[in-house]
C-alpha cells in the first residue's frame, strides 16, 4: 500500500479549498468569518502549511459545496475506491432520466445471479 504524507494531504486539500473558495467568489476573510477561524489560518490551510481539523473540513465542504469525491480523489490509492469515484462521477453527469434508467439497470444486476 502506498503511503501519503501529511504534507501531501495538506497541500492537496489546500489547493481544493482555494479553488472552490474562488469559484464561489469568497474572499479569505469571508470564508474565515463563515468558519469562525482566522484569516491567517485560512491562508495556512490553502498554502498547505497548516492542517485542518475534521470539524473544519466538514464545515468547509458544506459552505463551499465541495463533494467528498473531489476532496479525496487525488489522495486515494485504493483502486476499488478510485473505480467507485469514477463510476459516481459518470452517473452524476447523467440527466435525471438517464440516472433513473441506470438505477433500473443496477436493480436488474442486483437481482440477477451471476
C-alpha positions in Angstrom: 0.0 0.0 0.0 1.3 3.4 -0.9 1.7 5.9 1.9 0.9 9.5 1.6 2.4 12.1 3.8 0.6 14.7 5.9 2.3 17.4 3.9 0.9 15.9 0.6 -2.6 15.7 2.2 -2.4 19.3 3.4 -1.3 20.6 0.0 -4.0 18.7 -1.9 -6.8 19.9 0.5 -5.5 23.4 0.5 -5.5 23.5 -3.3 -9.1 22.3 -3.5 -10.3 24.6 -0.7 -8.7 27.6 -2.5 -10.2 26.5 -5.9 -13.7 26.2 -4.5 -13.4 29.4 -2.5 -12.5 31.3 -5.6 -15.3 29.6 -7.6 -17.8 30.8 -5.0 -16.2 34.2 -5.1 -15.4 34.2 -1.4 -12.5 36.1 0.0 -10.3 34.6 2.6 -11.9 37.0 5.0 -15.4 35.8 4.1 -14.6 32.1 4.5 -12.8 32.8 7.8 -15.9 34.5 9.0 -18.1 31.7 7.9 -15.9 29.1 9.5 -15.2 31.3 12.6 -11.5 30.9 12.2 -8.7 33.4 11.5 -7.7 34.6 8.0 -4.1 33.6 8.9 -5.3 30.0 9.4 -7.2 30.1 6.1 -4.1 31.2 4.4 -2.0 28.4 6.0 -4.7 25.8 5.0 -4.8 27.0 1.4 -1.0 27.1 1.2 -0.8 23.5 2.6 1.3 24.6 5.5 -1.4 24.0 8.1 -3.6 21.0 8.7 -7.3 21.1 9.1 -9.4 19.6 11.8 -12.2 17.2 10.8 -14.9 19.6 12.0 -13.4 22.4 9.9 -13.1 20.1 7.0 -16.7 19.2 7.1 -17.8 22.8 7.5 -15.6 23.8 4.6 -17.2 21.2 2.4 -20.7 22.3 3.4 -20.0 26.0 3.0 -18.2 25.7 -0.4 -20.3 22.7 -1.6 -17.2 20.5 -2.1 -18.2 16.9 -2.9 -16.2 14.3 -0.9 -15.1 12.6 -4.2 -13.4 15.7 -5.3 -11.8 16.3 -1.9 -10.2 12.9 -1.7 -9.9 11.7 -5.3 -6.2 12.5 -5.7 -5.3 11.2 -2.3 -6.6 7.7 -2.7 -4.5 4.8 -3.9 -7.1 2.0 -3.4 -8.1 1.0 -6.9 -11.6 -0.1 -5.8 -12.3 3.3 -4.3 -10.9 5.0 -7.4 -13.2 2.9 -9.6 -16.2 3.8 -7.3 -15.4 7.5 -7.7 -15.1 7.2 -11.4 -18.5 5.4 -11.6 -20.0 8.0 -9.3 -18.8 10.9 -11.4 -20.1 9.3 -14.6 -23.5 8.8 -13.0 -23.6 12.3 -11.5 -23.1 13.7 -15.0 -26.2 12.0 -16.4 -29.6 13.6 -17.0 -32.3 12.7 -14.5 -33.9 10.3 -17.0 -30.6 8.5 -17.6 -30.0 8.3 -13.8 -33.4 6.6 -13.5 -32.6 4.2 -16.3 -29.2 3.5 -14.7 -30.8 2.7 -11.4 -33.2 0.3 -13.1 -30.2 -1.5 -14.7 -28.4 -1.7 -11.4 -31.6 -3.2 -9.8 -31.6 -5.8 -12.6 -28.0 -6.7 -11.8 -28.7 -6.8 -8.1 -31.5 -9.4 -8.7 -29.5 -11.4 -11.3 -27.3 -14.3 -10.0 -24.0 -14.4 -11.9 
